[in-house]
Amino acid sequence: MRVAVISDVHGNAFALDAVLRVVRAAGPDLIVNLGDQAEGSADPARALSMQAELAAAGALEVRGNNEEKLWPGGRRSALSLSYGAWLTANTDPALLARVAALPLTARAEGLLACHGTPDSAWHSLLWVWDHGGFYRARDPRELRTALDPLGAEVVLCGHTHRAGTTRVGDTLLVNAGSVSDQVDGDPRARWTLLDRVNGRWSVTFHATPYDIEAAVTWACTHTPFGDGEAQLLRTGTMDARGDGVWEGPQP
């Protein structure tokens, strides 16, 4: 069994296109999409269309916290409201309605998928946001309490834009890297590959180059958010963004 995991595309069709080329070459039996599909400005309508095609072909999907911003009253800050107005005006409403209606969790082949945690798209499992401005590892005892009742061989999550994995009891916890909007200074697109051989799962984290300048040019040409998108995509650091749309891991 081979499973390819994507997460946090954030409207970056250029990064997603590059990732999907290598994902398809890997020949997965299943593709899992962990959400935050649209919130970004490097051709988000095309990114949504590409992900809808994946779903139609059988990809497993869950909603991210940014899909919940598409709900009535889901946007709070002035920046988020401004982006929401632009996205609505420039995107097929059926594509937005589709992702807004995605479930919080999904299961397949011993896997449980969620964006943040099984109970919230806004919180995180493996990493915990420290309000000093960084992530710390969650207490393993907390993880055991959260994961044991799920009865899953593997729990997949995203949201943190930081890849990592650990085993908690009988459960493998995998925090997938993000397709777009990196936080570690490496701007390449990320995705995750899982293989189950003889009943045992292995995990490989991948970083895929893509045409960042084409993504920046699209954002600067077609949106009012180009400057922030350029800083974020070029540097691969979230704190470099000035007027972009990603607002961090907390509501």
HELIX and SHEET records of a PDB file:
HELIX    1   1 ALA A   13  ALA A   26  1                                  14    
HELIX    2   2 PRO A   44  ALA A   56  1                                  13    
HELIX    3   3 ASN A   65  GLU A   68  1                                   4    
HELIX    4   4 ALA A   78  ALA A   89  1                                  12    
HELIX    5   5 PRO A   93  ALA A  100  1                                   8    
HELIX    6   6 PRO A  140  LEU A  147  1                                   8    
HELIX    7   7 ASP A  148  LEU A  150  5                                   3    
HELIX    8   8 ILE A  212  HIS A  222  1                                  11    
HELIX    9   9 GLY A  226  THR A  235  1                                  10    
HELIX   10  10 MET A  238  ALA A  240  5                                   3    
SHEET    1   A 5 LEU A  60  GLU A  61  0                                        
SHEET    2   A 5 LEU A  30  ASN A  33  1                                        
SHEET    3   A 5 ARG A   2  ILE A   6  1                                        
SHEET    4   A 5 ALA A 189  VAL A 197 -1                                        
SHEET    5   A 5 ARG A 200  THR A 208 -1                                        
SHEET    1   B 5 THR A 105  ALA A 108  0                                        
SHEET    2   B 5 LEU A 111  CYS A 114 -1                                        
SHEET    3   B 5 VAL A 154  CYS A 157  1                                        
SHEET    4   B 5 THR A 171  ASN A 175  1                                        
SHEET    5   B 5 GLY A 164  VAL A 168 -1                                        
SHEET    1   C 2 TRP A 127  ASP A 130  0                                        
SHEET    2   C 2 PHE A 134  ALA A 137 -1                                        
END                                                                             
